[in-house]
Each structure stands twice: as C-alpha cells, then as structure tokens.
Amino acid sequence: MKKKSFQLKVNEPCHESWNEMTNSEKGRFCQSCQKEVIDFTSLSDRAIAQTFKKAKGNVCGRFNDFQLNRPIVHEST
C-alpha cells in the first residue's frame, strides 16, 4: 500500500458556537449554515482521511489546532 497525505486548512472558520448547535449523528447541526458539522477532534488521521474520501462535496468540521496545517498521512490502495 502507498502512503499518501493531504493537509487540512480552514480559511474562514465558522463563527457559530459549537455548544449552541444541536446534536446530530456525526457531531452537531449548524442552524446558521444549515449543515452538519462533523466532530473530528477525537479521530485519528486514518479516520479523518476515510471521512474525506467518502465525502461528496464540502465537509464542515470541528478540529483541534494540532490537526490543521500539517500532513494527514494515510494508506491508499
């Protein structure tokens, strides 16, 4: 298997409060954006990569600072 990587960057972070969003299956639902916000804070690099690989379109997410602006290394088939 080959190792691949990508980097997560958030150019314009959402200014809505995470604590004020309603719970959803994968995180919270933002009433302002009308989108589900996935909670990536406890996920491994592999799980993050799998989520983005399966995603169709844009993904809104909550991240820890250490998860951003660095290579997310994952295996590719």
N, C-alpha and C positions, 0 to 999 in steps of 0.2 A: 504494500500500500504506500502511496505517495503522501508526503506531508504537504499540506497547503496552509496558507494563512491569509487572514484579512484583518483590517483594522476598523474598529468602531469609532466614529466621530459624531458628535452631536453639535451641529452648527447653531441651531436655535432650540435650546431646551424649552420644554413646556413650563409655563409659569403657574399651572394649576397645582393645588395642594394634593399630594398623594393621599393624605389622610381624609380628605373630603370626597374623594372618588368612591363610588360604590364598588363592592366586591364583585369579581367575576371569576370565571373558571380558571383563567391563567394569570390573574393579577387584579386589576381594577378597571372600571369603565369611566372614562372622562366625559362628563356631560357637555363640556365646552367644545371639545373636538368631535364628540360622538364616535369615539374609537376605544377599543380595548387596549389597555397599556399592560404589556407583559412584564412581570417582575423577574428580571434576570439576576437580581442581587445574590441569590444563593446558588446559581447554576455554574457548572464547570464550563471551561472553554468548549469542550466537546458538545455539551448540551446546548450552548449558545449557537455553535455552528450548525447543529442539526435543526434548530428552530428556524434560523435564517435560510437554510437550504430548503425547508418545506414551505416557507412563506411565499405567498403570492401577493406581490405589491409591497407597499411600505409597511414597516413594522414600528410601532411605538413601544418604547420600553423604558423601564426604570433600571439604572445601572449604578454600581459603585464606581467611584472615581478611578480605582485601580483597574477596572475592566475596560476603560476607554483609552484611546490613543496609544495602543500597543498591539503587537501582533496577537491575534487569536489563532493558535495553531491547532489544526485538526487533520485527521486522516481522510484521504479521498480514495475512492475505488476507481 
